[in-house]
């Protein structure tokens, strides 16, 4: 029987500088995932990895594996060879490893945002779905992980709908807005608005832009409706992908900036919101050092990326105030009120869905038996339709005997065995009724001859 594993690190076990070494972009996932299923990775004992999925977010990196048999080598060797410099891959690093039922309980809690920095964050469910989609495109997602992810997303939907845990939680955009408003001058004393440059055009950048614009922030495009008290203005957006930046600009009404235009904006904007993945040339030491020397007011950098957009060397630089993702999460935890009753209800839902998946997983050995029973049923149906002589009493007797022997070896499968038998017989009773006797009377294949077989011949 296959085994489900999860190996991972999260914000409770690894700091930001360690987590960013194991952050993967979508393009990198398409390179890493097939390495787990390479033909040369099969062990001498016949053990191999059947399915794999990798979840890489700002708070965690987790590898979900479905293995068959005993593995000779370390399961995460492909990641170790892909990222040899990652400290989290060292044998002495503190990381967690769960199996089978524990994996389901863990993923359901993660997708339901019970393991997030701020419980109730709705972004993690989309990230889990995105990881499954990437594994599906890479050809490494099989029936086990497919069902596991579907149950996890169902659990997250129930938690969001039945508990209200996400009520009042606006995500990272609210934390960004609060930090920007600390720079905003009072309109009566100083009419100048705070100028913001947004880096990135991905999911996180979309969430930040949506929250800022809904709160009354102005875009930098002329002719767009402005708020009554315009304290913050998004001066532009820059992204590595020009097409994504253009689509982002058309959707939110924020001007798309080239690299040269963004460098000029850095000289006078008040804040930069970095929502890219990995280092950004605009926030490198070579680019920012001369600009900071000419600025009069300090530059606020809100770095939301993992890996970080800002060069860590500049974090303590004079004239620059850097706030990284962990600090924003700490601010969100301090302001978020978690209702204990909603949290308890969410944990109860996760436990229910975990037990539901465990029941499905316990019945996994029945899959080949069910397939054989249905194949036998199709054979009987084909002979019935062709008016060929039918086997006398061996179909149901054979299927029932197989299930009985399996239930003796695995007592926990006993309920599922009889449930499978009933499903097969119900399917057989839905066969078309045909007149087969000499008088032309309709007969049903399961109602002729012996009670558990087919004693009818042509």
C-alpha positions in Angstrom: 0.0 0.0 0.0 1.4 3.4 -0.8 2.4 5.9 1.9 1.8 9.7 2.0 4.6 11.9 3.3 5.1 15.6 3.8 8.5 17.2 4.5 8.5 20.9 5.2 9.7 24.0 7.0 7.5 26.9 8.1 7.8 30.3 9.9 7.6 28.6 13.3 10.8 26.6 12.6 12.9 28.7 10.2 13.5 32.5 10.0 13.0 34.4 6.8 16.6 34.2 5.6 16.3 30.4 5.7 12.9 30.1 4.2 13.8 32.3 1.2 16.5 29.8 0.2 13.8 27.2 -0.4 11.3 29.5 -2.2 10.4 28.3 -5.7 8.8 30.2 -8.5 6.2 28.5 -10.8 8.8 28.1 -13.5 11.2 26.4 -11.1 8.4 24.0 -10.0 8.2 22.6 -13.5 11.9 21.8 -13.4 12.0 20.3 -9.9 8.9 18.2 -9.7 9.8 15.8 -12.6 13.1 15.1 -11.0 11.3 13.1 -8.2 9.8 10.8 -10.8 12.9 10.2 -12.9 13.4 6.5 -13.9 16.8 6.4 -12.2 15.3 7.2 -8.8 13.8 3.7 -8.3 15.5 1.8 -5.4 16.9 -1.7 -5.5 13.9 -2.9 -3.4 11.5 -1.5 -6.0 10.5 1.5 -4.0 9.8 4.7 -5.9 7.9 8.0 -5.7 4.5 7.9 -7.5 3.2 11.4 -6.9 4.7 14.7 -5.7 3.5 18.2 -5.1 5.4 21.2 -3.7 3.8 24.1 -1.9 6.0 27.2 -1.7 4.6 30.3 0.0 6.0 33.2 2.0 5.6 31.2 5.3 6.3 27.6 4.3 7.8 25.2 1.8 6.3 21.7 1.9 6.9 18.6 -0.3 4.0 16.1 -0.5 5.0 12.7 -1.7 3.2 9.4 -2.4 5.7 6.6 -2.2 5.5 2.9 -3.0 7.8 0.4 -1.3 11.0 1.1 0.5 13.2 3.9 -0.7 17.0 3.5 -0.6 17.9 7.2 -1.0 16.7 10.3 0.7 13.3 11.3 -0.7 14.3 15.0 -1.0 17.5 14.4 -2.8 16.3 16.2 -6.0 15.7 19.4 -4.0 19.1 19.0 -2.3 20.8 18.8 -5.7 18.7 21.6 -7.1 19.4 24.0 -4.1 22.7 22.7 -2.6 23.2 26.0 -0.7 19.9 25.8 1.1 20.6 25.4 4.9 17.1 23.8 5.4 18.2 20.8 3.5 21.0 20.0 6.0 20.5 16.8 7.9 20.6 18.6 11.3 18.0 21.2 10.3 14.8 21.2 12.2 12.0 20.3 9.8 8.9 18.2 10.2 8.0 14.9 8.6 4.4 13.5 8.7 2.8 10.4 7.2 -0.6 9.2 6.0 -3.4 10.5 8.3 -1.2 13.1 9.9 -0.6 14.6 6.4 -4.3 15.1 5.8 -4.8 16.8 9.1 -1.8 19.0 8.5 -2.8 20.1 5.0 -6.4 20.7 5.9 -5.3 23.0 8.8 -2.9 24.8 6.4 -5.5 25.3 3.7 -8.0 26.4 6.3 -5.5 29.1 7.5 -5.2 27.6 11.0 -1.5 27.4 10.6 -1.1 30.9 9.1 0.6 33.8 10.8 -2.9 35.3 11.1 -5.7 32.6 11.3 -8.4 33.2 8.7 -6.1 34.4 5.9 -7.9 33.5 2.6 -4.8 33.6 0.4 -3.4 30.2 1.5 -6.2 28.3 -0.1 -5.5 29.8 -3.5 -1.8 29.0 -3.0 -2.6 25.3 -2.3 -4.8 25.2 -5.4 -2.0 26.8 -7.4 0.5 24.3 -6.2 -1.8 21.4 -7.2 -2.3 23.0 -10.6 1.5 23.3 -11.2 1.9 19.6 -10.2 -0.9 18.7 -12.5 0.8 20.5 -15.5 4.1 18.9 -14.6 2.5 15.5 -14.7 3.4 14.6 -11.0 -0.1 14.8 -9.5 -1.9 11.5 -9.2 -5.2 10.3 -7.8 -4.1 10.3 -4.1 -2.8 13.9 -4.0 -5.6 15.0 -6.3 -8.2 13.7 -3.8 -6.2 15.1 -0.8 -6.1 18.6 -2.2 -9.8 18.5 -3.2 -10.7 17.5 0.4 -8.4 20.3 1.8 -10.0 22.9 -0.3 -13.5 21.7 0.7 -12.4 22.0 4.4 -11.1 25.5 3.8 -14.4 26.4 2.1 -16.4 25.1 5.0 -14.3 26.9 7.6 -14.7 30.2 5.6 -18.4 29.7 5.2 -19.4 28.3 8.6 -17.2 29.9 11.1 -16.6 33.5 9.9 -12.9 33.1 11.0 -11.8 35.4 8.1 -14.2 38.2 9.1 -12.3 41.5 9.6 -9.1 40.0 8.2 -8.2 42.0 5.1 -4.9 40.3 4.6 -1.5 41.9 3.9 -3.0 44.9 2.1 -4.4 46.3 5.3 -0.9 46.1 7.0 0.6 47.9 4.0 -2.0 50.6 4.1 -1.4 51.3 7.8 2.3 51.7 7.3 1.7 54.1 4.4 -0.7 56.2 6.3 1.9 56.8 8.9 3.7 58.8 6.2 0.6 60.6 5.0 0.6 64.3 6.0 -2.6 66.0 7.1 -4.3 67.6 4.1 -5.0 70.8 5.9 -1.3 71.3 6.7 0.4 69.8 3.7 -1.6 68.9 0.5 1.1 66.8 -0.9 0.1 63.1 -1.1 2.4 60.1 -0.3 3.9 58.7 -3.6 4.2 54.9 -3.8 6.0 52.8 -6.3 4.6 49.2 -6.6 7.0 46.4 -7.7 5.5 43.3 -9.1 2.3 42.3 -11.0 1.5 38.9 -9.4 -1.2 37.8 -7.0 0.2 39.6 -3.9 0.6 42.8 -5.9 -3.0 42.5 -7.1 -4.2 42.1 -3.5 -2.3 45.2 -2.3 -3.5 47.3 -5.2 -7.1 46.2 -4.7 -7.0 47.1 -1.0 -5.3 50.4 -1.5 -7.6 51.6 -4.3 -10.7 50.5 -2.3 -9.5 52.6 0.7 -9.4 55.8 -1.4 -5.9 55.7 -2.7 -5.4 57.5 -6.0 -3.8 56.0 -9.1 -1.2 57.9 -11.0 -3.3 58.1 -14.2 -4.9 61.4 -15.0 -8.7 61.5 -15.4 -9.4 58.7 -12.9 -11.8 59.4 -10.2 -10.1 60.6 -7.0 -11.0 60.3 -3.4 -12.3 63.2 -1.3 -9.1 63.1 0.8 -6.3 61.8 -1.4 -3.5 61.0 1.0 -1.8 58.2 -0.9 -1.0 58.0 -4.7 0.3 54.9 -6.5 2.8 56.5 -8.9 3.3 53.4 -11.0 3.9 49.7 -11.2 7.0 47.9 -12.5 7.4 44.2 -13.2 9.9 41.9 -14.9 7.3 40.7 -17.3 6.2 43.6 -19.5 3.0 41.9 -20.6 1.9 41.2 -17.0 2.7 44.9 -16.1 0.5 46.1 -19.1 -2.4 43.9 -18.0 -2.0 45.0 -14.4 -2.0 48.6 -15.5 -5.2 48.2 -17.6 -7.0 46.4 -14.8 -6.2 48.8 -11.9 -5.6 52.0 -13.8 -2.0 52.3 -12.5 0.6 53.5 -15.0 3.1 50.9 -16.0 6.7 52.1 -15.6 9.8 50.9 -17.4 13.1 50.3 -15.5 14.5 53.7 -16.4 11.3 55.5 -15.3 11.2 53.5 -12.1 14.8 54.6 -11.3 13.7 58.2 -11.7 10.7 57.7 -9.5 12.9 56.2 -6.7 14.5 59.6 -6.4 11.3 61.3 -5.1 8.7 58.6 -4.1 8.0 58.2 -0.4 7.6 54.5 -0.3 8.2 51.3 -2.3 6.1 48.2 -2.0 8.0 45.2 -3.2 5.7 42.2 -4.2 8.1 40.4 -6.5 9.7 37.0 -5.9 13.5 37.3 -5.4 15.9 40.1 -5.6 14.9 43.1 -7.6 17.6 45.1 -9.5 15.9 48.4 -8.5 16.5 47.6 -4.8 20.1 46.5 -5.1 22.9 48.2 -3.3 24.4 49.5 -6.5 21.2 51.1 -7.6 20.0 52.5 -4.3 23.2 53.8 -2.7 23.6 56.9 -4.9 19.8 57.6 -4.7 19.8 57.5 -0.9 22.7 59.8 -0.7 20.7 62.5 -2.7 17.4 62.1 -0.8 16.3 64.4 1.9 13.6 62.3 3.4 14.0 58.6 4.2 12.6 56.0 1.9 10.2 53.4 3.2 10.5 49.9 1.7 7.7 47.4 2.4 9.2 44.1 1.3 6.6 41.4 0.8 8.7 39.0 -1.2 10.2 35.6 -0.3 13.0 35.6 -1.3 13.3 39.3 -0.3 13.2 42.0 -2.9 15.6 44.3 -1.0 19.2 43.5 -0.6 19.6 42.6 3.1 22.8 44.7 3.2 20.7 47.8 2.9 18.3 46.9 5.8 20.3 49.0 8.3 21.3 51.7 5.9 20.7 55.4 6.9 18.0 57.0 4.9 16.1 53.8 4.4 13.5 52.2 6.6 12.9 48.5 5.7 9.9 46.5 6.9 9.9 42.8 5.9 7.1 40.3 5.7 7.6 38.8 9.2 7.3 42.3 10.7 4.1 42.9 8.8 2.7 39.6 10.0 3.5 40.6 13.6 1.6 43.8 13.1 -1.4 41.9 11.7 -1.4 39.5 14.7 -1.4 42.4 17.1 -4.4 44.0 15.5 -6.4 40.8 14.7 -9.0 39.6 17.2 -9.4 35.9 17.0 -12.7 34.6 18.3 -12.2 31.5 20.3 -15.5 30.0 19.4 -14.8 30.5 15.6 -11.4 28.9 16.0 -12.8 25.9 17.9 -15.4 25.4 15.3 -12.8 25.6 12.5 -10.7 23.0 14.3 -13.7 20.7 14.6 -14.4 21.1 10.8 -10.8 20.2 10.0 -11.0 17.1 12.3 -14.3 16.0 10.5 -12.8 16.4 7.1 -9.6 14.6 8.2 -11.6 11.6 9.4 -13.5 11.6 6.2 -10.3 11.4 4.2 -8.9 8.8 6.5 -11.9 6.6 5.8 -11.3 7.0 2.1 -7.6 6.2 2.5 -8.4 3.1 4.5 -10.4 1.7 1.5 -7.5 2.3 -0.9 -6.5 -1.5 -1.1 -10.1 -2.2 -2.4 -9.5 -0.2 -5.6 -7.9 -3.1 -7.6 -10.6 -5.5 -6.3 -13.3 -3.1 -7.3 -11.7 -2.7 -10.7 -11.6 -6.5 -11.1 -15.2 -6.8 -10.0 -16.4 -4.2 -12.5 -14.3 -5.7 -15.2 -16.0 -9.1 -14.5 -19.4 -7.4 -14.5 -18.6 -5.9 -17.9 -17.7 -9.3 -19.2 -20.9 -10.8 -18.0 -22.9 -7.9 -19.5 -21.1 -8.3 -22.9 -22.0 -12.1 -22.9 -25.5 -11.3 -21.9 -25.9 -8.9 -24.8 -24.4 -11.3 -27.2 -26.6 -14.2 -25.9 -23.5 -16.2 -25.2 -23.5 -18.9 -22.5 -23.0 -17.3 -19.1 -20.7 -18.7 -16.4 -22.7 -20.6 -13.8 -22.6 -18.9 -10.4 -18.9 -17.9 -10.4 -19.1 -14.1 -10.8 -20.7 -13.0 -7.5 -19.2 -16.0 -5.7 -15.7 -15.1 -6.9 -16.1 -11.4 -6.0 -17.6 -12.0 -2.6 -14.9 -14.6 -1.8 -12.1 -12.2 -2.7 -13.6 -9.5 -0.4 -14.0 -12.0 2.4 -10.4 -13.1 2.3 -9.2 -9.4 2.1 -11.4 -8.5 5.1 -9.8 -11.3 7.1 -6.3 -10.0 6.4 -7.4 -6.4 7.0 -10.2 -6.2 9.6 -10.5 -2.4 9.1 -11.6 -2.9 5.5 -14.6 -5.1 6.5 -17.2 -2.3 6.2 -15.8 -1.1 2.9 -15.7 -4.7 1.5 -19.4 -5.2 1.9 -20.1 -1.7 0.7 -18.2 -2.5 -2.5 -20.2 -5.7 -2.9 -23.4 -3.9 -2.6 -22.2 -1.3 -5.2 -21.3 -4.0 -7.7 -24.7 -5.8 -7.2 -26.6 -2.5 -7.6 -24.7 -1.9 -10.8 -25.5 -5.4 -12.0 -29.2 -5.0 -11.3 -29.3 -2.0 -13.5 -28.5 -4.1 -16.5 -31.0 -4.0 -19.3 -33.8 -6.6 -19.1 -34.0 -8.9 -22.2 -36.4 -11.7 -23.1 -34.4 -14.9 -23.2 -36.7 -17.8 -22.5 -38.8 -19.6 -25.1 -41.9 -17.7 -24.2 -40.2 -14.3 -24.6 -40.6 -13.4 -20.9 -38.2 -10.7 -19.7 -35.5 -12.1 -17.3 -32.9 -10.3 -15.2 -29.4 -11.9 -15.1 -29.2 -11.7 -11.3 -32.7 -13.3 -10.9 -32.1 -16.5 -12.9 -30.7 -19.7 -11.6 -28.6 -19.6 -8.5 -29.0 -16.7 -6.1 -25.4 -15.5 -6.5 -24.6 -16.4 -10.1 -25.8 -16.8 -13.6 -27.2 -20.2 -14.6 -28.8 -18.9 -17.7 -27.5 -20.2 -21.1 -28.5 -19.2 -24.5 
